[in-house]
Structures are given as structure tokens and as C-alpha cells.
């Protein structure tokens, strides 16, 4: 494996593992804590979290890792003779599908819908219950995908 591929693999693995950790907190205790609040308070707290989430550093982690995975996948596809290339392709694809596309296509629209509702209204309270079920279920996927990505990329460094 070239030093470029090795460096990209390590960067992608660390980025994926870090993203998995961020999502893990929501899947294991953050959302459970918000669910214990009165619905209007839980929804309002999640609205505040969602407004703070798109910081440059978090966006760099999420989407920069996705871009790096895409570069790594292209490089690996052009170097299929390298022993770890197939792991890199699968790992990168899993990150892009399970994190980038799931975030943009599934979580962000639900976050935007929640943000547009008054958490004290009947509609806001009703949507909060739906949001908790749907958002959390798919966040589990968004937690597992980058974790598996990190494992696959780590394995790609060791196969011969």
C-alpha cells in the first residue's frame, strides 16, 4: 500500500470512528434524556441542538470524511491489486451511504420539519413523538455505519 493510500485510510478511519462516537451519544443517552422531558421541552431542546450542530468543525468531520472516503474509494478502485483496496471501497461506500446520504436525505429533513414547528403546539408535540421514533431508529444505522467503516479501513491496513 502506498503512503498516500495509507494516510488516506487512517484519516478516513479516524474520521469515521469520531463520527460514530458523536452519533453513538445520541443513540445511547442524549435522545433518551430528551424523551424524559415534557414533549414541548424535549422538542425545544432538540431544536436548539440542531441549530448548533452545523458548526464548521462538525461539518468538516462529517462531510470532509465523506469526501476523503470518496477519494480513497477512487484510488482503491484504480489499484485493485492492492490487498486492502476492496475493504477501502466497501468501507468508503458504507460511510457515504450510511452517514452522508442518510444525514442529508433523512435526518436533515426531519430536523428542518421539527425546527419549523412550535414545540408548544399540538402539531409540535405530536411530531416530537414521531420524530423520536423515526430519527432515533435511523440514527442507530448512522452510528453503526461509520463504526463498521472504521473497522473495515483498519482491516485494510493489515491484510496482505
Backbone as JSON, one array per atom type, in Angstrom:
{
  "sequence": "XXXXXXXXXXXXXXXXXXXXXXXXXXXXXXXXXXXXXXXXXXXXXXXXXXXXXXXXXXXXXXXXXXXXXXXXXXXXXXXXXXXXXXXXXXXXXXXXXXXXXXXXXXXXXXXXXXXXXXXXXXXXXXXXXXXXXXXXXXXXXXXXXXXXXXXXXXXXXXXX",
  "N": [[0.85, -1.18, 0.0], [0.55, 2.2, -0.83], [2.04, 5.2, 0.54], [0.29, 7.34, 0.34], [-2.24, 6.08, 0.12], [-2.27, 4.77, 2.56], [-2.15, 6.91, 4.39], [-4.55, 8.27, 3.73], [-6.37, 6.26, 4.35], [-6.05, 6.0, 7.12], [-6.82, 8.61, 7.94], [-9.51, 8.59, 7.08], [-10.5, 6.44, 8.59], [-10.18, 7.37, 11.24], [-11.77, 9.68, 11.13], [-14.28, 8.48, 10.55], [-14.63, 6.87, 12.83], [-14.77, 8.85, 14.78], [-17.08, 10.23, 14.0], [-18.9, 8.14, 14.37], [-18.79, 7.97, 17.15], [-19.91, 10.44, 17.9], [-22.55, 10.14, 16.94], [-23.24, 7.91, 18.41], [-23.58, 8.86, 21.0], [-26.04, 10.14, 20.81], [-27.72, 8.0, 20.17], [-27.52, 6.42, 22.46], [-27.85, 7.89, 24.91], [-28.46, 10.69, 24.77], [-30.87, 11.22, 23.29], [-32.61, 9.65, 24.8], [-32.55, 11.03, 27.19], [-33.72, 13.46, 26.37], [-36.23, 12.51, 25.75], [-37.31, 12.02, 28.23], [-38.05, 14.47, 29.11], [-40.74, 16.88, 29.27], [-42.83, 16.81, 26.39], [-42.86, 19.27, 24.84], [-40.63, 20.57, 25.88], [-38.57, 18.74, 25.36], [-38.64, 18.72, 22.55], [-38.04, 21.41, 22.03], [-35.46, 21.53, 23.1], [-34.14, 19.79, 21.37], [-34.44, 21.2, 19.0], [-32.76, 23.36, 19.58], [-30.29, 22.01, 19.81], [-30.04, 21.03, 17.18], [-29.79, 23.41, 15.8], [-27.32, 24.29, 16.65], [-25.62, 22.3, 15.79], [-24.54, 22.33, 13.04], [-21.73, 23.27, 12.93], [-18.62, 24.6, 11.69], [-16.48, 22.83, 12.27], [-17.75, 20.38, 12.92], [-19.1, 19.92, 10.53], [-16.92, 19.66, 8.83], [-15.82, 17.32, 9.88], [-17.95, 15.45, 9.37], [-18.64, 15.72, 6.55], [-16.19, 16.19, 5.34], [-14.86, 13.83, 5.94], [-16.45, 12.16, 4.42], [-15.85, 13.11, 1.83], [-13.11, 12.51, 1.78], [-13.28, 9.73, 1.98], [-14.46, 9.19, -0.49], [-12.38, 9.96, -2.24], [-10.48, 8.08, -1.43], [-11.81, 5.72, -2.15], [-11.89, 5.96, -4.95], [-9.17, 5.96, -5.53], [-8.52, 3.4, -4.53], [-10.08, 1.81, -6.24], [-8.72, 2.18, -8.58], [-6.48, 0.83, -8.01], [-6.78, -1.98, -7.62], [-5.22, -4.19, -7.31], [-3.9, -3.89, -4.94], [-3.84, -5.19, -1.66], [-5.64, -4.3, 0.36], [-7.58, -2.86, -0.96], [-10.25, -3.53, -1.63], [-11.54, -3.59, 0.83], [-11.3, -0.9, 1.46], [-12.87, 0.28, -0.52], [-15.45, -0.77, 0.06], [-15.71, 0.08, 2.73], [-15.54, 2.91, 2.42], [-17.78, 3.37, 0.77], [-19.82, 2.53, 2.47], [-19.64, 4.48, 4.48], [-20.31, 6.8, 3.01], [-22.93, 6.19, 2.14], [-24.22, 5.45, 4.57], [-23.77, 7.55, 6.31], [-23.31, 10.21, 5.11], [-25.31, 10.37, 2.99], [-27.56, 9.42, 4.4], [-27.72, 11.31, 6.46], [-28.14, 13.74, 5.02], [-30.38, 13.09, 3.41], [-32.28, 11.98, 5.11], [-32.12, 12.62, 7.99], [-31.66, 15.46, 8.14], [-33.97, 16.6, 6.74], [-36.0, 15.88, 8.6], [-35.08, 17.19, 10.87], [-35.3, 19.82, 9.96], [-38.09, 19.99, 9.61], [-38.95, 19.66, 12.26], [-37.77, 21.95, 13.32], [-39.31, 23.94, 12.2], [-41.65, 23.91, 13.59], [-43.79, 24.94, 16.27], [-42.84, 24.08, 19.4], [-44.62, 23.97, 21.5], [-47.11, 23.7, 20.45], [-49.97, 21.69, 19.46], [-49.45, 20.29, 17.13], [-46.63, 20.37, 17.09], [-46.03, 18.91, 19.41], [-47.15, 16.43, 18.78], [-45.62, 15.77, 16.53], [-43.12, 15.53, 17.69], [-43.19, 13.07, 19.06], [-43.3, 11.29, 16.91], [-40.94, 12.0, 15.62], [-39.0, 11.28, 17.55], [-39.16, 8.46, 17.48], [-38.69, 7.79, 14.7], [-36.32, 9.25, 13.98], [-34.39, 8.43, 15.85], [-34.28, 5.63, 15.41], [-33.13, 5.49, 12.81], [-30.82, 6.82, 13.39], [-29.41, 4.95, 14.77], [-28.55, 3.33, 12.69], [-26.94, 5.19, 11.46], [-25.01, 5.36, 13.34], [-23.84, 2.82, 13.45], [-22.92, 2.42, 10.81], [-20.6, 4.21, 10.29], [-18.93, 3.17, 12.24], [-18.51, 0.5, 11.44], [-17.3, 1.14, 9.04], [-14.87, 2.28, 9.96], [-13.7, 0.01, 11.12], [-13.46, -1.68, 8.86], [-11.66, -0.16, 7.34], [-9.47, -0.12, 9.03], [-8.84, -2.84, 9.0], [-8.12, -3.04, 6.34], [-5.59, -2.0, 6.35], [-4.1, -4.01, 7.36], [-4.35, -6.38, 5.92], [-2.84, -8.79, 3.76]],
  "CA": [[0.0, 0.0, 0.0], [1.34, 3.42, -0.92], [1.9, 6.09, 1.7], [-0.93, 8.11, 0.12], [-3.38, 5.23, 0.48], [-2.19, 4.52, 4.0], [-2.53, 8.15, 5.07], [-5.98, 8.49, 3.5], [-7.1, 5.23, 5.08], [-6.01, 6.38, 8.54], [-7.67, 9.79, 8.1], [-10.91, 8.18, 6.94], [-10.87, 5.59, 9.73], [-10.31, 8.22, 12.43], [-12.97, 10.49, 10.92], [-15.46, 7.62, 10.67], [-14.77, 6.47, 14.23], [-15.19, 10.04, 15.52], [-18.5, 10.42, 13.65], [-19.65, 7.08, 15.06], [-18.88, 8.36, 18.55], [-20.88, 11.53, 18.03], [-23.89, 9.58, 16.76], [-23.45, 6.97, 19.5], [-24.11, 9.57, 22.17], [-27.47, 10.38, 20.6], [-28.41, 6.72, 20.21], [-27.47, 5.74, 23.75], [-28.35, 8.62, 26.07], [-28.97, 12.05, 24.54], [-32.29, 11.2, 22.93], [-33.35, 9.11, 25.94], [-32.69, 12.14, 28.12], [-34.71, 14.4, 25.84], [-37.55, 11.86, 25.8], [-37.79, 12.1, 29.61], [-38.6, 15.81, 29.33], [-42.06, 17.13, 28.7], [-42.64, 16.85, 24.93], [-42.51, 20.61, 24.34], [-39.26, 20.88, 26.31], [-37.67, 17.87, 24.59], [-38.6, 19.22, 21.16], [-37.32, 22.69, 22.04], [-34.04, 21.24, 23.32], [-33.6, 19.22, 20.12], [-34.34, 22.31, 18.06], [-31.54, 24.1, 19.93], [-29.16, 21.16, 19.44], [-29.95, 21.01, 15.72], [-29.32, 24.72, 15.33], [-25.9, 24.4, 16.99], [-24.85, 21.19, 15.21], [-23.76, 22.54, 11.82], [-20.53, 24.09, 13.1], [-17.61, 24.25, 10.67], [-15.69, 21.67, 12.67], [-18.58, 19.18, 12.78], [-19.34, 19.7, 9.09], [-15.66, 19.14, 8.3], [-15.74, 15.92, 10.28], [-18.95, 14.64, 8.68], [-18.57, 15.75, 5.09], [-14.79, 16.04, 4.96], [-14.6, 12.39, 5.96], [-17.12, 11.62, 3.24], [-15.04, 13.45, 0.65], [-11.88, 11.72, 1.86], [-13.65, 8.35, 1.64], [-14.65, 9.14, -1.95], [-11.04, 9.96, -2.84], [-9.87, 6.78, -1.14], [-12.5, 4.71, -2.97], [-11.43, 6.1, -6.34], [-7.79, 5.48, -5.55], [-8.54, 1.94, -4.34], [-10.63, 1.21, -7.46], [-7.66, 2.23, -9.59], [-5.39, -0.02, -7.52], [-7.41, -3.19, -7.1], [-4.2, -5.2, -6.98], [-3.5, -3.71, -3.54], [-4.58, -6.14, -0.84], [-6.71, -3.69, 1.14], [-8.42, -1.96, -1.77], [-11.68, -3.88, -1.57], [-12.01, -3.11, 2.13], [-11.38, 0.56, 1.37], [-14.03, 0.61, -1.35], [-16.66, -1.09, 0.81], [-15.77, 0.98, 3.88], [-15.87, 4.25, 1.96], [-19.17, 3.38, 0.3], [-20.68, 2.43, 3.65], [-19.66, 5.79, 5.12], [-21.06, 7.75, 2.19], [-24.35, 5.83, 2.18], [-24.77, 5.37, 5.92], [-23.6, 8.79, 7.06], [-23.55, 11.41, 4.31], [-26.63, 10.35, 2.34], [-28.58, 9.28, 5.43], [-27.83, 12.6, 7.13], [-28.73, 14.74, 4.12], [-31.67, 12.68, 2.88], [-33.23, 11.51, 6.12], [-32.11, 13.35, 9.26], [-31.82, 16.91, 7.97], [-35.37, 16.99, 6.51], [-36.76, 15.76, 9.84], [-34.64, 18.29, 11.72], [-35.9, 21.05, 9.43], [-39.52, 19.98, 9.92], [-39.06, 19.93, 13.69], [-37.39, 23.35, 13.55], [-40.38, 24.83, 11.74], [-42.85, 23.76, 14.41], [-43.81, 25.47, 17.63], [-42.83, 22.89, 20.25], [-45.75, 24.03, 22.44], [-48.37, 23.48, 19.73], [-50.4, 20.29, 19.36], [-48.71, 19.72, 16.0], [-45.25, 20.2, 17.52], [-45.98, 17.83, 20.39], [-47.42, 15.19, 18.05], [-44.47, 15.44, 15.67], [-42.0, 15.15, 18.54], [-43.29, 11.63, 19.31], [-42.9, 10.63, 15.65], [-39.53, 12.32, 15.43], [-38.2, 10.45, 18.46], [-39.12, 7.08, 16.98], [-38.06, 7.69, 13.38], [-34.97, 9.82, 13.95], [-33.5, 7.59, 16.65], [-34.1, 4.35, 14.72], [-32.17, 5.65, 11.72], [-29.54, 7.24, 13.96], [-28.69, 3.71, 15.08], [-27.88, 2.97, 11.44], [-25.92, 6.22, 11.25], [-23.96, 5.06, 14.31], [-23.19, 1.56, 13.08], [-22.25, 2.54, 9.51], [-19.21, 4.69, 10.36], [-18.14, 2.27, 13.08], [-18.09, -0.59, 10.55], [-16.34, 1.75, 8.11], [-13.58, 2.39, 10.65], [-13.16, -1.35, 11.26], [-13.04, -2.15, 7.53], [-10.47, 0.57, 6.94], [-8.37, -0.63, 9.86], [-8.5, -4.16, 8.45], [-7.45, -2.84, 5.05], [-4.19, -1.7, 6.62], [-3.43, -5.2, 7.87], [-4.43, -7.55, 5.03], [-1.7, -8.94, 2.85]],
  "C": [[0.9, 1.25, 0.0], [1.14, 4.27, 0.33], [0.65, 6.97, 1.57], [-2.16, 7.31, 0.57], [-3.41, 4.98, 1.98], [-2.64, 5.75, 4.79], [-4.02, 8.42, 4.93], [-6.82, 7.49, 4.3], [-7.16, 5.58, 6.56], [-6.9, 7.59, 8.79], [-9.15, 9.42, 8.04], [-11.37, 7.34, 8.12], [-11.07, 6.42, 10.99], [-11.56, 9.11, 12.3], [-14.24, 9.69, 11.1], [-15.69, 7.23, 12.12], [-15.25, 7.66, 15.08], [-16.66, 10.34, 15.25], [-19.36, 9.38, 14.36], [-19.82, 7.43, 16.54], [-19.89, 9.46, 18.78], [-22.31, 10.99, 17.91], [-24.25, 8.62, 17.9], [-24.05, 7.65, 20.72], [-25.61, 9.82, 22.03], [-28.26, 9.08, 20.72], [-28.49, 6.12, 21.61], [-27.99, 6.54, 24.93], [-28.92, 10.0, 25.78], [-30.46, 12.05, 24.25], [-33.14, 10.62, 24.05], [-33.57, 10.2, 26.99], [-33.73, 13.14, 27.66], [-36.12, 13.83, 25.91], [-38.15, 11.93, 27.2], [-38.39, 13.48, 29.93], [-40.04, 15.87, 28.84], [-41.88, 17.3, 27.19], [-42.24, 18.21, 24.38], [-41.07, 20.97, 24.71], [-38.25, 20.02, 25.56], [-37.52, 18.36, 23.16], [-37.81, 20.53, 21.09], [-35.82, 22.47, 22.24], [-33.41, 20.67, 22.05], [-33.49, 20.29, 19.05], [-33.06, 23.09, 18.32], [-30.29, 23.31, 19.54], [-28.96, 21.19, 17.93], [-29.46, 22.34, 15.15], [-27.82, 24.9, 15.59], [-25.04, 23.37, 16.25], [-24.03, 21.55, 13.98], [-22.6, 23.54, 11.98], [-19.52, 23.71, 12.02], [-16.82, 22.99, 11.02], [-16.48, 20.37, 12.51], [-18.87, 18.88, 11.31], [-18.08, 19.16, 8.41], [-15.52, 17.66, 8.64], [-16.68, 15.07, 9.42], [-18.71, 14.57, 7.18], [-17.15, 15.7, 4.57], [-14.39, 14.58, 4.95], [-15.26, 11.73, 4.76], [-16.34, 11.89, 1.97], [-13.75, 12.65, 0.62], [-12.16, 10.26, 1.52], [-13.86, 8.21, 0.14], [-13.31, 9.12, -2.66], [-10.37, 8.61, -2.64], [-10.51, 5.68, -1.99], [-12.03, 4.76, -4.42], [-10.01, 5.57, -6.46], [-7.76, 3.95, -5.44], [-9.07, 1.24, -5.59], [-9.59, 1.2, -8.57], [-6.47, 1.35, -9.22], [-5.94, -1.3, -6.89], [-6.42, -4.29, -6.76], [-3.69, -5.06, -5.55], [-4.42, -4.54, -2.64], [-5.76, -5.52, -0.07], [-7.73, -2.91, 0.34], [-9.91, -2.28, -1.68], [-12.3, -3.46, -0.23], [-12.2, -1.6, 2.11], [-12.6, 0.99, 0.56], [-15.33, 0.39, -0.57], [-16.81, -0.15, 2.01], [-16.16, 2.39, 3.48], [-17.32, 4.37, 1.51], [-20.14, 3.34, 1.47], [-20.76, 3.78, 4.37], [-20.52, 6.77, 4.32], [-22.56, 7.46, 2.24], [-24.93, 5.99, 3.58], [-24.61, 6.62, 6.76], [-24.01, 9.99, 6.21], [-24.97, 11.42, 3.73], [-27.76, 10.22, 3.36], [-28.79, 10.6, 6.18], [-28.59, 13.6, 6.26], [-30.15, 14.36, 3.7], [-32.71, 12.29, 3.9], [-33.27, 12.41, 7.35], [-32.34, 14.85, 9.09], [-33.26, 17.3, 7.64], [-36.23, 16.89, 7.77], [-36.37, 16.86, 10.83], [-35.27, 19.6, 11.27], [-37.39, 21.13, 9.73], [-39.74, 20.29, 11.4], [-38.78, 21.4, 13.97], [-38.51, 24.32, 13.18], [-41.65, 24.77, 12.58], [-42.69, 24.45, 15.76], [-43.86, 24.27, 18.57], [-43.98, 22.85, 21.27], [-47.09, 23.77, 21.77], [-48.71, 21.99, 19.73], [-49.64, 19.59, 18.23], [-47.25, 19.44, 16.38], [-45.1, 19.04, 18.49], [-46.2, 16.48, 19.71], [-46.22, 14.8, 17.2], [-43.28, 14.99, 16.51], [-42.01, 13.64, 18.82], [-42.86, 10.85, 18.07], [-41.42, 10.8, 15.41], [-38.65, 11.42, 16.28], [-38.06, 9.03, 17.92], [-38.34, 6.97, 15.68], [-36.6, 8.12, 13.39], [-33.99, 8.91, 14.67], [-33.23, 6.26, 15.95], [-33.05, 4.47, 13.62], [-30.83, 6.19, 12.22], [-28.73, 6.03, 14.4], [-27.92, 3.25, 13.85], [-26.71, 3.92, 11.21], [-24.79, 6.08, 12.28], [-23.15, 3.84, 13.87], [-22.39, 1.7, 11.78], [-20.83, 3.09, 9.61], [-18.33, 3.83, 11.26], [-17.63, 1.09, 12.25], [-17.09, -0.07, 9.52], [-14.95, 1.8, 8.75], [-12.92, 1.02, 10.79], [-12.66, -1.85, 9.9], [-11.74, -1.45, 7.07], [-9.26, 0.14, 7.76], [-7.9, -1.99, 9.35], [-7.73, -4.01, 7.15], [-5.97, -2.54, 5.21], [-3.39, -2.94, 6.99], [-3.45, -6.39, 6.92], [-3.23, -7.58, 4.09], [-2.01, -9.93, 1.78]]
}
